[in-house]
Amino acid sequence: MAIATTAIRSFFMILFAQVLAKFLVEFWTLEQGAGYLDFLLKRDFQKIELSMLDLLELNSEVSSFNAKSNCLEARAITADFANFKDSEKFDLIISNPPFYHDGVTKSQNEHIKVSRYASSLNLKDFIRGISVNLKPHKRAFFCYAPDDLSEIAACFKKSIS
């Protein structure tokens, strides 16, 4: 079920991003993993400037390799989004951040732990990072657990005040 849910979420993120990408220039993805979503958008909207950020060096290396293998220009950044501020701001940020909470059975694999669990990037830091790196009046799309909607709204409210 988790695989199907992830596929459905990714599908809807692609649809939303495709609508916006027609009008944008600077495009940024966070926690990109292998970069599949990023590259589908870059393939369809070649004019966008694609930047990708991930906490894990391995994910950034895989994304860079995949971009080159598919003749796509993209900038891969390895950094902790909780403390990241780019010299430029972005028109659109898309992310599938780690959102599994404490209390669930965690993988013993460190790579999977960092990629999946909110302890590696909490919601407050994630929202603050969006606010710091997004151009005024632009958009961010992200997947998160529906049960956290009230917390998401509270974090956004704090970030704009």
Buried (B, 14 or more C-beta within 10 A) or exposed (E): EEEEEEEEBBEEBBEEBEEBBEEBEBBBBBBBBBBEBBBBBBEEBEEBBBBBBBBBEEBBEBBBEBBEEEEBEBBBBBBEBBEBEBEEBBBBBBBBBBBBBEEEEEBEEEEEBBBBBBEBBBBBBBBBBBBBBBBEEBBBBBBBEEEBEEBBEBBBEEBEE
